[in-house]
Amino acid sequence: MERNKQTSASTTRTLRWGSSAITLAMVLSACGGGSSSVGSAADTSVPSDLSTRGSLAASVRAAIVPGGNGLANGGFESGMANWGDWGNTLVVDGSGASGTWRALRVGTAAGGAAQDVTGLVAGTRYRLSGFALVSDPSETVILGVNMVDQWGNNLAQQAVRITNTVYAQGSVDITAPANAVKAQVYVWKNSGPGYAYVDELSFTAVTGATTTPTTPSGAGNLVANAGFEGGLDSNWQNWGNASTVTGQSNSGSYAVRIGTGAGGVGNVVSGVQSGQAYHITGQVKVSDGSEVGLLGLAFLDSLGNHLSEQNVAVRSTGYTTAQLDMVAPANTSRALVYLWKNAGSGYVYADDITVAPSAGTSAPAPAPAPAPAPAPAPAPAPAPAPAPAPAPAPATAPSVIDFGVVPLSSWPTTLLQTGNASDAYWVEDGVWGPGSLTRGTYTGIYGSTYEQYTGVSPKVGPSGEIAFRMAWKWPVGTSEIKSFPSVVSGQKPGWYNSWTKPGGFDVLLPNGSYSQVYPSGKTPGTFLPLQMPIASLKTQFNYQHMSPPSGMGHLAYDIFLQNTSTQYNGFGPGITHEIMIPLDYWGGYGTYPNRNPQWYDHDVTIDGTLFHVYIAKDASGRVLANWNAGWKFIVFEPDRPIPAGTLDLAKIINYVSTRRDVFGTPWANGNEWATSVELGVEAAQGTGDIQVNNYRVYR
C-alpha cells in the first residue's frame, strides 16, 4: 500500500531526537523491564551519512589549538556563521548567557545546528561545554559530539541533555579514537511546545591543568558507597536488573552492572544547597557498542518534586569519565544521582561516582526572558477554496503522568491489552507488507531481515491514560510501507472473530493470562463506532523518540469509516474511508509538497493547526472511491509536527463531509460510522524507537 509515493528522494535528513532517555519521573517509577525484554537502547548518534552532507555541518578548523576553543563563533555573536543549520534555528538578540548579547534559539519544531572540527589527535581527551536553557520544562536540549572517520562513520558519541528553564552549564568529555578525522559538534531539540537557547559553546583539548571545576577545601564526595564496595546497600536503590560484580571495576574490587533488561540504580544525596555549583563525575562503560549508559543528576525540593535534571550518555566500551556541571536551583533540598540503561543486548558498568561542590561561582545569571518568537508567515492557501477561518487555539496539553520507560519484546502474533478493563486498548505488531523480508537480526538498510518490537506499561492513569512503545529496524525492501505497529481503540475493520482471537491474534492481558472473551473484535469497553456527524471524539498524547530515527517514516493516526456499524470477519467489507493524521515525520516522509502532487487538494486550519489535505484521486481530479480496491484515502498532513496535547478528531472527521471533488461529488455522505482509532508508526525504511505516554481516546 503506497500511501506516500514520494516524487523524489529526500535531499535533507530530518532528525528526531527524543527527550531525555530517562527522566527523573521515569526512574522513580522503577519501571525495570524484565531481563527478557528486547529493544533499542537510547541513541546519541546521528545518521552515519550526515557528515557527507555539506549543507548540514560546517567544517571550520584545520586544527585545535591546545587549550583554545576549536569552535568558531561558539557564542553566536556572528549569527549562524560557521554553523550548519539543521532546521528551525534563529540567532536572537538579548538572550545570551553571562551577559553576552546573542544566543542560538531552536524550536518549536525539531531542529538544531552543527559544526565540524578537524585536526584531532587520537587518544586526546576533548571537552564540549556550553550553556543552555529551555523555555518549557517539558523540553530537553541536547549538546553532543560525534567522532567521525574519513568515510563518515561515527566512531564514538557523547551528549549531555539539559532541561533547566534558566541557563545551566553542561559539559561532556570524549576521547578521540584512532581514525577519527573530525568531531561533529551539534545542538538538537526535539519537536515540542517550547524553545531551546544555547550559548558559549566551546570544544577544547583537555591537557595538563584542566578546566574541570575543583572541589573546595574541606568539601568531599556527597555520594555514599560511591565505589559500590558495599554492594547495593541502603544508599543505592535498585530500579531493576542491577547488581554489583567483580572483575569490572575501575578501582577497588566492585562495580555496578546494569542489564541486559532496562534498569538502573539511584542514590539520594543530602547536604546540597540552592545556588551552589556541583560537579558530577563517574566512570562508565558498556559491554556492547550498541548500548548507552546514562549518568544523571536531578535536584529535588523537600516534597520530592523534580526541579531540574541533566544526564550524560556513554557508549564507550572502555571506562570513560562521564561528567556534568550543575547549579542547584532555588528550593533544592536534596539531589538524586542515578545510572540507567534501556533494554538491549548488553550491560552498562559504572564505578567511582562523585557529586561534590565546585569551587567558584554558580552558573551565570540568566539573561532577560527572550522576546516571544514572531508568528510564522502563513502559507498561502491554494485554490480551489480559501481556508476556513482558524478555530480557537488548541487546548493546553494534558497533565503528565510518569509511566517510566516501557520494556520491549517481539509480539508478532499477540495483541497486548492495556488500560482499564472497562476502557482498554490493544497494541499490535502490525507487520503487513514485508514482501521478501523476514523477521530476524537486522543487518543494515540493504539487508533482508528486519526487527520489530512493542511494549505496554502496566500503569494506568486516573482518566484511563496509557503508555506504549514501538521500535523497528527495517531494510529498504520492495514495498514502501512494511508495517503499522499501533495502539487500537474500537472495532478495527476485519477483526471480528466468533472465538477469542480478534483478527486471528491472541490477546495478552495485563495479568499475564490470555483473553477468553468471545466473540471478539472490539477493545473492551469501547464507545466506538460513532456515526457522523460525530458530537465528540478526542484524543490526547505525548510522544518521545527514545533514539533518533533514521530512514523515512511517520507517527500517525489511522481512522477507518464504514457505511455500517457492523464489524466483519475479514478486512475490506463496509470500509468507505481511511483518514490519516500524522503527528511527526522523519526523512521528509509525506511532508508537503513531497507527497503525490496529484492527490493534493487544499489547505485547512483546524484548531490552530494548518493541514495540507490530500485525497486519492485520478488525473482529472475525480476522487477515487475504490483506492486500494476498496475506499477513499485522505491525509491531513500537518504543516509542522504536532506537539504533545489533544486533537479533536470529531472536527477532522466531520470536515470530510463538507468537501466535494471538482465534479461536485461529496467526499463523504455524512452518515458514515467511525469504527476505530489507531496511533502507530508507518516505517518506510530505517530504524527508530518511539514511546507514547498519557495516551487516550475519549468523548
N, C-alpha and C positions, 0 to 999 in steps of 0.2 A: 504494500500500500504506500505509494509515493505521495506523502502528504505535502511535501515541500517543493520538490522539483526546482532546486536552485538553478539559476541560469548560468552561473559560472562559479568556479571555485572561489571561496572567500580569500581575500588577499591580506586580511589582518586577523590575527588570532585574538579573540576576545577571551580574557582570562576571568575566572571567578575564584576569588579567594574566600574561604569560609571565615566566620568569626573565630575567635579563639577556639582551638580544637578541644579545649576543655576549660570551662569556666568554673568559678568557684561553686556556682549553683549546681553544675554537673557533678563535680566531685563530691560535694556534700550529700548528694542523693545516693552515693555509694552504689552506683549502677553496676559496677563489677563486670558483668558479661562473662558467661561461662567459658571455661577453657576450651570448649568445643566450638566456640564462635569463630567464624572465619570472616575477615573483612579487609578493607583497605585502610591502612593507617593514614593519619593526617599527613599531608604532604606540604613541604615548604619549598618545593622547586617550581620552576616554570617550564613549559614545554621545551624539549631539547633543541628544537629548531628556532627558538626565539632569538638566539644570538645571531642568527644569519639574517634576520630581518632588519635591515639598516634603518628603517623608519621608526623602529621601536626603541632602540637604545643608541646613545651617542658615545662613540669611543673618543676619549678626550685626553688621555695621558700616555706618554711614552714610558714613563717610569714613576715610581713612588719615591719621593724623597724621604729618607728615614726621619721619622718624627714630624713630617709635614702631611698636610691633607692631600690625599690622592684625588679628591673630588674637586672639580672646577665648579664654581658657583654653588657651593653647598648650602648657602644661605638664601638662594633665590633672589638676591638683590638685583641680578641682571635678568630677571624674568625666567623664561624656560631655556635660556642659553645653555648649551652643553647637555641638556636633558632630552631624552626621547619621551614622547608623550604616549602613554598607554590608554589615554581616554579620560574625559571628564575631569581635567585638571585646569586650574587657573591660579596664577600668581596674584595675590591680593595684597593691597597696601594696608598698613595699620594693624597687621595681625601677627607680626613677628614675635619670637621669643626673646627674652633677655634684652628688650629694648630695641631690637632690630626692627626695621620697617616692614619688610615683606616676608611672606611665607607662602608655601605651596598649599593650595586647597584642592581636595579631591572629593567628588561626590556631586549629587547624592547617589547617582548610579555608580556602578563598579568602574574603577579606573586607577591610574597611578602613573608613575614616571620611572625611568631607569637611566643609568649612566654606566658605561663600561670603563674600567680602569685596567690598564695594562702594566707591564713591567714588574710582574710578580716574581718573587723569589721563593722557590719550592722550600717548604719546611718553615717558612717565616709565619709568625702569627700576626694577623691583622685584626683591627678593631673597627667595627662600624658603630658610630654613635650619632645620636640626634635627639631632638626634642619634638614631641608630637602631642596632640590632643584630638578629641572627637567632640562634636557639638551635641551628640546624643549618647547617653550612657549605654545604649544597646549596640553601639557601633564598635568596631575594632579596626585600628590601623596597623599595618604590618611594615616594619623596616627589615629588609633582608638583603642577603648577598649570596650569589651563586658563583662557584668556581667553575670555569668553563674551559674545555680544551680546544685545540685548533679546529676540531670538527663540529664544535657546537654542543658537545655532550656536557651535561652537568656532572662534575666530579664530586662536589661537596656543596652543601647548602646549610645556611643558618638564618634564623629570623627571630625577631622579637615582636611581640604583639602588645599594643598599648590601648587601654580603654579609658584613660583618665579624661575628664572634661576640663582640666586645666593642664597647661604644659607640664609634661613629665619627660625625664630623660630616659632613653632606652639605649642599651648597648649590647653588642654581641661580638664574640671573638670567633675567628675561624682561621685555620692553618691552611696555607696554600699547598695542595697536593702536587706531586710530580705531574708534569704535563699540563698544568693549568697555565693558560696564556692570558687570561683576563678574569677580572672579578666583575660580575654584573650586580651593581648596587641598585636596589629598587625600593619603591614605596608602593603600597597597594591597599585599597579599601574595597570591600565587597559592596554590592548594591544594598542600600538601606535608607532610612529616613533622614540621616544627617550627613555632616561633612567631616572630613579629617583635615587637620592643619599640621604641616611638617616644616621644620626649620633647623638651621645649624647642623646640617649633616656633615660628618667627617668620616674618612676612611684612612686609617693610619697604620703603618707598620709598628708593632709593639716590640721595641728593642731597649734593652737596658732598663733604665728607670721608666716605668710606665705611668700612664695617667689614671690607672685604676685607683679609685678612692681608697685611702688608708683608714685603718681603724684607729680612733683616738686612743691616746694612752689611757689604760685602765678599762677600756671598753672591749669586751670579748665577744665570742660567738654566743648568740642567744638561743641557738638550737641545741636542745638536749639530745644526747646519743647521736651526735652528728655523723659519726662514722659507722653506725649500726653494729658496734662491737657488743652492745647489749641486746642484740636481736631486735625483733619488732616488739619492743616493750610498750609500757603505757604511754610513752611520749609519741609513738607513731601509730596512727590509725591505719588499719589495713582496709583499703577500699576494694579489695578483691585481687586475687592472682598475684599476691606479693609474698615474698619470703626472703630471709637472709641466707646467703650462701658463702662458702669459702672458695678460694681459687680465682676469684674475680675482683678482688679488692684493689683499690688504688693505693691505700695504706692500711696498716693493720691486717686483720685476718678476714674481716667480713665486708660484704657489700649487700645492698638490697637488689633483688631481682624481681622484675615485673613481667608477666606474660605467661603463656602466649596470648591468652584472652585479655580483654580490656580490663584495666585495673590500675591501682596506684596506692600511694601512701600519703598521709598528711600529718603535719606536726604543728600544733598551736603554739605560737611564740608569744610570751608575755614580756612586759617591760619596754614596749615600743612607745614612742612619744610623737604626738602630732607635730608636724613641721620639721622633724628630723629626717635627714637623708640616710638611707640604708643601702648597703652593698650586699648582694646575694650571690653566692657562688656555689658551684657543685661540680664534681667530676662525674660525667655522664657518658655512656656509650651504648651502642646497640649491637646485637649479635648478627643482625641481618641488615644490609643497606637499604632495604625497603621499609624498615621500621623507623619510627620517630619517637624519641623520648622528650617529654616536656618537663622542664623545671620551672615552677612558678611561685609567685608570692601574691597574696591578697591581704589587704588591710580591712579589718572589721571594726564595727563600733561595739559598744557594751551589750547590745542586743543581738549581736551576731550578724548584723546587716553588712552586706558587701559594699565597701566604699570605693575601692579601686583594685585593679589586678593587672599583672603583667606575667607573661611566661615566655620562655625561650625554647626553641626546638633544636634538638640534636639528632644528627643522622650519622655521626662518625662511628666506625667500628672499633676505634681505639679511644681510650679515655681522653676527653677534651673538656676544657673549662667552660661551663655554661655560667653566664653571669648577667645580673640585672642591677640597675641603679634606680631606686625609687624613693619618693618622699612620702612619708605618712601624712595623709590628709587630715583636715580638722575632724575631731571627734573619734580619732583612732583609739581603740582600747587594746587591741591585740592584732596579731598577724597570723596567717596560715601559710606555711611553706609546704609545697607539695610536689610530687612526681606523678606522672601519668603516661600511659600509652593506650592507644586504641587496639582493638582486636587485630591480630596479624599472625604471622608465622614464626616470629622470633621473640627475643627478650630485650628488655632495657635494664641496664645495670647502672647503679649510682652509688657514690660514696662521698664522704667529706663535704657535707652540706653546711654552709655557713650563712648566717644572717647577722650582720654587725653594723653598728652606726658608722657612718662615713665621716671623716674629718672634713671640715669646711662647712659651707652653707648648703642650704637646700636648693632645689631646682629654681630657676629664675621665675620671678613673678610673672603671672600671665599677662599678656597684652590685653588691651580692651577687647571686649567681645567683637568678633568680626561683624561687619555690616551684613544684613541679610543678602543672600545672593539674588541678583536680579532675575525676574521670571524669564524663562527662555522664550524666545520669539516663537509664536505658534506656527506650526506647519500649515501652509495654505491648504484649504480643503478642496480637493479636485472635484470636477464635475462627476456625477450628474447633479448632485444636490448639495446645498450648503449643509454643514454640520449643524445639528440642533444646538441650542444654547446649552452651555455647560450646566450640569446639575450641581447641587451644593457639594462642598468639599467632602471627601470621604471621612468616615468616622475615625476617631482615634484608634490606634492599634490596641487590641485587647490586652488585658493584663497577662503577664508572662508567668507560666508555671515551669518549675525546674524539673525536667524529665531526665537529665543526665544523658550520657552517651548510650545510644541504643545498640546492643550487640547484634552482629550479623551472622547469618548462616545461609546455606543453599536450600531452597524450598521449591523445587521445580514442579511438584505435584500437590502442593499443600497450600491452602489459604490460612493465613494467620489471623485469628479473630482477636480484636482488642476493643476497649471501650466498655461501657456498662452493658449488662445482659439485655437491658431494655432499650438500648441505643448503641448498637455495635457496628463495627467496621471490619472489613476483610482486606488484608494486604495480600496481593497476588504477585507471583513471579512474572507472569505476563510475557513469556517468550513466545512469539507467534510467527516471526519471519526470519529465522536464522539462515534459511537457504541451505547451503552446503556446510555451514559452520556447525561445529559440535561443541558441547559443553566439556571443558577440560581446563588445563593450565594455560592461561593466556601467554602467548609467545611474542606478541607485538602486533602492530597495526596491520601488518600484511600476513599474519598467521592464519590458521584455520580453526582455532579453538577460542572459546570465549568463557568468561566467568560472570556470574551474576548472583547477588546476594540480597536478602531482605531481612528485616527485623522489626519488632514492635516493642514498645515499652510496656511493662506491666502496670505502670502508674496511669491513673485516670483522673483528670481534673474535676473540680466541683461542678462544672457545667457539661461534663462529658468530654472534655478535651483529651486528645490522644497524641502520641508521638510515634513516628515510624521512620524507617531508614531504608535507603536503596543504594546499592553500589554495583558498578558494572565495569567490564573490560571487554570491549567489542572491536574485533578487526573490521576492515573495510567491508568485506563480503560482497555479495552480488545484489542485495536488496538495500533500499535506503533505510527503512525502519526495521529493526530486528525484534524489538520487544517494547513493552509498555508496563514495567513494574509500577504498580499503583495501589492506592487505597480506594476501596469501593464502598459506596453508600447507596442503598436502594436495591432495585431489582435489575441487575445487568442483563441486557438482552441476550437470550440464548442459554441462560444459566438455569432455567427451571429443570428440576430433576425429581422424579417421583420417589427417589431414595435419598440417602443422606449426603450426596456429593453434588453440590451446586456446580454446574459447568464441568462435572467429572472430577472435581477436586475434593480431597479430604479437608475438613475444617478443624484446625488445631485450636482448642480453646485455651484461655489463659491458665487454667488449672492443669494443663498438660494432657488432658484427655481429648478425644475426638468427638465432634458433634454427632449425636444420634437422632437429630431432628429430621423428619421427613413428612411430606415432600419438602424440598429445599429449593433455594434460589434467591431469596430475599435476605438481606442483612437483618438480624434480629432487631425488632422494634422500629424499623424504618417507617417514616411517614410518606415515602415515595411509593407510587407515582403521584404527581400533581398535574392537573390539567390546566392548559393555558386558557385564558390569561392567569398567570400564577400570582397570587396575592403576596406571598412572601417566600423566598428561598435564598438563604445567605450562607456564606462560608467564612471561616477565619483561619489564619495560617501564619506561621513564622518559620522560614526555611533557612538553612545554612549549608554551605558546601564544606564537608569535612576534609576534603582535599580539592585542589583546583582541577576542574575538569579539562580534559584535552579532547581534541577532535571536534565533533559537532553534535548538538542536541538541544533539547529544551525541557524545562519543567512546566507542565501544562495541565489544565483541567480538560476533561473529556466528558461531554454530556450527551446522552442519547435521547431523542424524542421518538415516540411511536404514535401510530394512529389508533392505538388501543391501549388499554391499561393492562392487558393480559401479557404475562411473561411466558415465552415459549421455550421449548427444548430445541436447541439448535440456533445458531446465530443467523440473523437476517430477517426473518418474517416480522412484519409490523414496523420495522425501523423506517422513519421518514427523514430524520436529520441527525447529523453528528456535528456538535459545536465544540470547538477547541478554543481555550483561552490561555495562552502561555503566560507564565509569571516571570520566568527567567530563561535566558538562552545563552549559548556559548558557541564560538566558532562562526558567528554570524548566521546561525541556522534559523531560517524562517523570517529573518528580520526584514523590515521594509527598506528598500524595494527589492530584496533578493528573492522573495517568493515568486512563483509563477505569475508574470505580469498579466497574463490573460485572465487570471482569477481576481485580480484587484478590482474592487468596486467603488469604495468611498471611505471617507474618514468619519468617525463619530466620537464625541466626547460623552462618556457616561460616568457620573460621579467623579468628575475631575480628571479622569484618565482618558487620554487620546488613544483611540484604537484605529488601526488600519484594517479595514474589513475586507476579507477575501471570501469568495464563494466559487465553488467549482462550476465553470460554465464553458460553453464552446466558443469558437472564434466569433460567432455572430452576437454573443452576449446573452444567449439563452442559458438560463440556469439549468444544470443537469440534475434531473430528478432521480437518476439512477447511477450517480457516480459510484465507482467501485461495485457496479452491478446491483445497487440497492437503494441509495438515499442521497440527500443533499448534504454537502460537506461545507462547513462555514468555519472560518478562523477569525477571531477577534485578536489581532496581533497588536500588543501594546507598543506605543512609540518608544518606550524605555522599560526596563524591568520594573515590575510592580513590587514594592517593598512589603514587609510584614503588615498585616492589617486584616480588613474584611472586604469581601466582594458581595455585591447584591446581584446574585445570579438571576433572580427573577427579572430584573430590569433588562439584562442582556438577552435572556431567552424571549421575553415578550417583545423586545425590539425587533426580533427577526420577522415577526408577523406584520410589521409596518412597512416592510420593503417589498419592491417589485423589480423584476428584471426589465430590460429595455423593451420587451414585448408586452409589458403590463401584467405578467404572471406573478402572483404573490409568492414570496419566498416560503411562506407558511400559511396555513388556513387559519391559525389562531385557536384551534381547539385540540392541538396535539397534546400528548402526555409526556412530561419529563420523567423518565423512568429511573435514571441512575446518574450519580455524580462521581467522577473519579479524579484523582490528582496523581500524576505519575510522571515518569521520565521517558521521553522518546529519544533514544540514543542512536544517532546515525552511525557513529564510529567514535572510538576513543574510550577514555576511562573517566570515572567520576564516582562521587560518593556524596549523597545529599541526605540530611536529616531534616524532617519536617516536624516542628513542635507546635503545641497549642492548636491542633487542627480539629475542626468540627464542621459539620453541615447541619444547619438548623433553620427553623422558621421564625 
